[in-house]
Amino acid sequence: MKSKTLKRDPAPSGNAKEPSAGKLGTFAGVFTPSALTILGIILFLRLGYVVGAAGAAKAFVIIAMANVISVLTSFSLSAVATNLKVKGGGDYYLISRTLGVEFGGAIGFVLFLAQAVSITILLNWLDSENESGIGFREFLFGRQLRTVFRLGCNIAILHADPEKWDRLQSAEAGESRIDIWWTDDATGRLMLLFAYLMTRSDAWETAMLRVLAFRNDASEDDQEAAMREVLTDARIEAGLELVEDRNAAAMVAASRQSALVFLPFRFRGNLIRLPVEGRAENLLEQLPPTAMLLAAEDIDLGAEPEEGAAADLAEAKDLLEEKEKLAEAAERESAKAQKIAEDAEKKLNQALDRPASDQDEDLIATLTSEKDVAVAAVEKSRRRAAKAGAKAADAKKSLEDENKSAGIATDDI
């Protein structure tokens, strides 16, 4: 057996340079960012106001004082940070390990509130009375939402005055209905997903979903079939209703008795527009609590369900559909083979019915061979169809068992 001896490299000489540790240090890593943060805010946001209000000389004094504060803060933070290894918790960890748990808890709670509030954006709302006469508030509201949309964010806006909100909270779940005004795009699928997720909660578990859409150029059957296909792929049970008139009055009449309405919106310039003409605020005032949605990116409603009984049931349904399709394909193949065999036999009979002097022995032999091949194909396709039918029956039986274990009736299977 061969052994290998690992030799240690000789220690570097005193003149050799040690590799850089990759650390920024106190000045570059702590002082410079802190100073730039404080001075950056003053220079770019408040410098003009400070100079105008206090004068140039006092403005320099203020900046110098801010710089001194930055230096003291940086040195203090550097001293604290270098005294211990910083773990999870950030500022709270540093303060609690240096000044004590009491100071750390108090300051950490304030920092938590500051972070929570810092992610909240307060926007204006629409102007229902249009006091300005030019729709300035609608323009400002739409421009702010458009900025958010350009950042790739999905937008959901809930409109409910106190009276409607109280009525929504006190609504009986079993008698509640959620309306989704369908559009065949990413926003429509997002609304459908939101409404379905609401029914997964205890409060809305028995609520009924209803998908509404305005009539388009397609036939009523084709439009309803397209909408039904989306619901089937998503495994979402919902009623369907097509509305003939595309106006606000028809929308209000259809959804007046609903507990909640999902409504798509879009941008026209910097103004938000709903599926019908008219001011958005006027329509929202006539509807029940309404959630307006706009999707920045598409979602896949055909995703696999969660684990457990729902996943087993979905898998059984998929298996049944697959086996039924295979059985139908096998039946069509069998019918096609039967037609070919009948045609081959017909041609052979025609050749045999000719007078003996006109019969072509080679043609008769060829037609006989074609007939035998066709008959064999028919038998093979019939066996394949029978096998596929048996598998479909087994899949249906498996689905019935899954439904029984889940307590679901199987009358419609």
Sequence and secondary structure as in RCSB ss.txt:
>XXXX:A:sequence
MKSKTLKRDPAPSGNAKEPSAGKLGTFAGVFTPSALTILGIILFLRLGYVVGAAGAAKAFVIIAMANVISVLTSF
SLSAVATNLKVKGGGDYYLISRTLGVEFGGAIGFVLFLAQAVSITILLNWLDSENESGIGFREFLFGRQLRTVFR
LGCNIAILHADPEKWDRLQSAEAGESRIDIWWTDDATGRLMLLFAYLMTRSDAWETAMLRVLAFRNDASEDDQEA
AMREVLTDARIEAGLELVEDRNAAAMVAASRQSALVFLPFRFRGNLIRLPVEGRAENLLEQLPPTAMLLAAEDID
LGAEPEEGAAADLAEAKDLLEEKEKLAEAAERESAKAQKIAEDAEKKLNQALDRPASDQDEDLIATLTSEKDVAV
AAVEKSRRRAAKAGAKAADAKKSLEDENKSAGIATDDI
>XXXX:A:secstr
             TTS        HHIIIIIHHHHHHHHHHIIIIIHHHHHHHH HHHHHHHHHHHHHHHHHHHH
HHHHHHTTS   TTTHHHHHHHHT HHHHHHHHHHHHHHHHHHT        TT TTSS HHHHHHHHHHHHHHH
TT  EEEEE  HHHHHHHHT  GGG EEEEE  SSHHHHHHHHHHHHHHTSSTTTT EEEEEEE  SS HHHHHH
HHHHHHHHHT   EEEEES  SHHHHHHHHTT SEEEEE EEETTEEE SSSS HHHHHHHSSSEEEEE SS   
TT    SSHHHHHHHHHHHHHHHHHHHHHHHHHHHHHHHHHHHHHHHHHHHHHS GGG  HHHHHHHHHHHHHHH
HHHHHHHHHHHHHHHHHHHHHHHHHHHHHHHT   TT 
